[in-house]
Amino acid sequence: MSKTMIKTLILSLALSSTMVMASNDKDLPLNADVKARISATLEDQGYSVGKIKIEDGLYEAYAKKDGMRYEVFLDTEMKVVRVKED
C-alpha cells in the first residue's frame, strides 16, 4: 500500500469518526434525570457541579474540587473518561 493511500485512509477514518461523534450529540439525552445522575456521580467524588452540557459525544460538567475548576467528561454510563483543568 502506498504512503498516499495510507494517508488518505487515515484522513478518511479521522473525518468519519468526527462526524459520528457530532451526530451522537443530538442522540444523547440531557434531561433533568440525566443531569441529576451526573451531579450525583461527581458529588460522590467530591466535586461541586455547575453547568452540564454535551460536547463531542460526551456529557461535560463544569465542576469545582479543592478550590480548582475542572471540565469533567462522562460517557453514557456515567463513567468519567477525561478531566481537564479549567
Backbone bond lengths (Angstrom), bond angles and torsions (degrees), N, CA, C in turn:
res aa  C-N    CA-C-N  psi(-1)  N-CA   C-N-CA  omega(-1)  CA-C   N-CA-C  phi
1 M - - - 1.458 - - 1.530 107.77 -
2 S 1.314 116.95 134.62 1.459 120.49 -176.97 1.525 110.98 -77.83
3 K 1.325 115.79 160.16 1.467 121.38 179.16 1.530 110.78 -60.92
4 T 1.307 117.10 -37.00 1.466 121.26 179.41 1.519 110.96 -63.99
5 M 1.326 116.44 -42.73 1.466 120.06 179.11 1.525 110.74 -65.51
6 I 1.316 117.16 -39.55 1.463 120.94 179.46 1.525 110.20 -64.95
7 K 1.335 116.43 -44.95 1.470 120.37 178.18 1.527 110.94 -61.23
8 T 1.319 117.19 -41.66 1.460 121.86 178.79 1.522 110.78 -63.44
9 L 1.323 116.88 -42.83 1.460 121.85 178.84 1.535 110.97 -63.11
10 I 1.322 116.76 -45.01 1.469 120.88 179.31 1.521 110.43 -62.60
11 L 1.313 117.65 -44.66 1.463 121.41 178.92 1.524 110.90 -62.65
12 S 1.319 117.12 -42.35 1.468 120.95 178.79 1.520 111.48 -62.00
13 L 1.324 116.83 -43.76 1.463 120.59 178.96 1.527 111.30 -64.71
14 A 1.315 116.98 -41.10 1.467 120.63 179.19 1.521 111.13 -63.37
15 L 1.320 116.79 -44.28 1.466 120.41 179.83 1.518 111.74 -66.71
16 S 1.312 117.74 -40.18 1.458 119.91 -178.72 1.515 111.09 -69.11
17 S 1.330 118.85 -36.89 1.469 119.84 178.58 1.521 110.48 -68.85
18 T 1.330 117.82 -34.51 1.462 121.02 176.05 1.516 110.33 -65.22
19 M 1.315 117.26 -40.64 1.460 120.83 179.85 1.521 110.85 -66.86
20 V 1.336 117.41 -37.70 1.465 120.86 178.42 1.518 109.88 -65.37
21 M 1.333 117.79 -43.89 1.461 120.61 179.56 1.516 110.37 -63.40
22 A 1.325 118.29 -40.39 1.453 120.84 179.83 1.524 110.94 -64.77
23 S 1.323 117.38 -38.76 1.459 119.39 -179.88 1.526 110.92 -72.12
24 N 1.332 117.64 -28.38 1.451 120.99 178.75 1.522 112.29 -67.07
25 D 1.330 118.31 -27.47 1.458 121.03 178.32 1.523 110.84 -55.70
26 K 1.318 116.60 -38.73 1.463 121.23 -178.68 1.525 111.40 -72.52
27 D 1.324 116.33 -26.29 1.457 121.22 -176.93 1.526 113.62 -85.31
28 L 1.330 117.13 -18.93 1.460 120.17 -179.20 1.519 110.66 -77.25
29 P 1.315 117.23 128.46 1.462 118.70 176.17 1.525 109.84 -77.66
30 L 1.313 116.77 143.70 1.462 121.16 174.72 1.521 107.58 -137.92
31 N 1.311 114.45 72.41 1.455 120.68 -179.87 1.535 109.29 -106.24
32 A 1.311 117.07 -176.40 1.464 121.82 -177.13 1.527 111.98 -60.37
33 D 1.331 117.44 -37.52 1.460 120.98 -179.98 1.524 111.22 -65.24
34 V 1.323 117.01 -44.93 1.468 121.33 179.72 1.525 109.82 -64.20
35 K 1.330 117.00 -43.66 1.466 120.30 179.01 1.527 110.65 -61.84
36 A 1.331 117.07 -39.07 1.467 120.81 178.92 1.529 110.60 -65.46
37 R 1.324 117.35 -39.93 1.471 120.93 178.45 1.524 111.22 -65.77
38 I 1.330 116.78 -41.47 1.463 120.90 178.21 1.525 109.69 -63.44
39 S 1.329 116.22 -47.65 1.464 120.46 179.80 1.523 111.36 -59.60
40 A 1.315 117.45 -45.32 1.471 121.40 -179.76 1.526 111.05 -62.47
41 T 1.327 116.42 -43.02 1.463 120.83 179.76 1.523 110.91 -60.19
42 L 1.328 115.99 -46.85 1.462 119.78 -176.54 1.531 111.99 -75.56
43 E 1.321 117.64 -36.00 1.462 120.22 177.55 1.520 110.81 -63.98
44 D 1.325 117.78 -34.44 1.470 121.51 175.29 1.535 111.29 -62.85
45 Q 1.330 116.28 -23.61 1.467 121.40 179.26 1.526 112.21 -96.41
46 G 1.346 116.24 6.44 1.459 120.44 175.43 1.517 116.06 94.67
47 Y 1.317 117.50 7.10 1.463 120.88 179.49 1.531 110.91 -88.00
48 S 1.317 114.71 152.68 1.456 122.49 167.08 1.520 105.23 -106.28
49 V 1.319 117.59 120.80 1.466 121.81 -169.06 1.516 111.44 -98.92
50 G 1.333 115.40 135.73 1.457 122.71 175.47 1.522 110.04 -108.85
51 K 1.311 115.64 -123.38 1.469 122.18 -177.30 1.536 111.03 -67.43
52 I 1.328 114.84 143.06 1.469 121.96 176.33 1.521 108.07 -126.64
53 K 1.332 116.21 134.29 1.465 120.62 178.58 1.521 109.16 -147.28
54 I 1.317 116.16 -177.13 1.468 122.42 177.99 1.518 108.04 -113.23
55 E 1.338 115.65 133.48 1.455 120.20 177.38 1.522 109.25 -147.40
56 D 1.315 116.27 129.54 1.473 122.79 176.48 1.526 112.91 54.02
57 G 1.316 116.96 39.77 1.450 120.63 176.49 1.515 114.94 77.78
58 L 1.332 116.77 11.85 1.463 122.01 178.82 1.518 109.73 -130.31
59 Y 1.322 115.61 158.66 1.459 120.04 171.01 1.523 107.02 -80.88
60 E 1.329 116.19 137.79 1.458 121.45 178.93 1.519 108.49 -123.04
61 A 1.327 115.80 124.48 1.457 120.98 179.12 1.523 108.82 -117.81
62 Y 1.326 115.24 132.80 1.453 120.55 172.56 1.522 105.85 -88.02
63 A 1.329 116.23 123.73 1.457 119.48 -172.49 1.532 110.85 -142.54
64 K 1.337 114.90 160.82 1.462 121.54 176.43 1.523 108.73 -122.84
65 K 1.335 113.91 145.93 1.459 119.80 176.93 1.528 107.49 -156.08
66 D 1.316 115.83 129.38 1.465 121.49 179.04 1.529 112.03 53.32
67 G 1.314 116.72 39.55 1.460 121.93 177.54 1.517 115.02 77.99
68 M 1.315 118.51 0.76 1.460 122.65 179.77 1.525 109.94 -107.16
69 R 1.336 115.73 150.96 1.468 120.62 177.63 1.523 109.32 -103.98
70 Y 1.335 114.45 140.56 1.463 121.06 -176.41 1.525 111.23 -135.96
71 E 1.313 114.49 156.42 1.452 122.62 164.99 1.524 104.33 -109.19
72 V 1.323 116.41 118.47 1.458 121.08 -176.76 1.528 107.73 -112.20
73 F 1.326 116.45 126.21 1.456 122.23 -177.84 1.521 109.12 -106.33
74 L 1.336 115.68 131.49 1.463 121.65 -179.53 1.518 110.02 -125.49
75 D 1.341 115.37 150.22 1.456 119.36 175.15 1.530 109.34 -88.50
76 T 1.301 116.77 -175.36 1.467 120.90 -176.15 1.521 112.91 -69.39
77 E 1.331 116.59 -14.91 1.467 120.64 177.49 1.527 111.63 -94.24
78 M 1.335 116.35 10.93 1.460 124.65 179.34 1.523 112.80 64.82
79 K 1.332 116.33 29.36 1.456 121.31 175.12 1.525 108.00 -96.72
80 V 1.316 116.34 132.70 1.454 121.39 177.52 1.521 108.02 -70.23
81 V 1.333 115.68 123.68 1.469 120.12 -178.78 1.525 112.39 -109.25
82 R 1.332 116.41 -18.42 1.464 119.81 179.90 1.520 108.79 -162.41
83 V 1.338 115.69 142.45 1.460 121.49 175.37 1.522 106.50 -129.08
84 K 1.316 114.90 129.18 1.457 120.96 -178.71 1.524 108.35 -122.92
85 E 1.331 116.06 127.24 1.455 119.42 177.25 1.528 108.27 -69.16
86 D 1.317 116.51 133.39 1.468 121.20 -176.01 1.507 110.57 -96.98
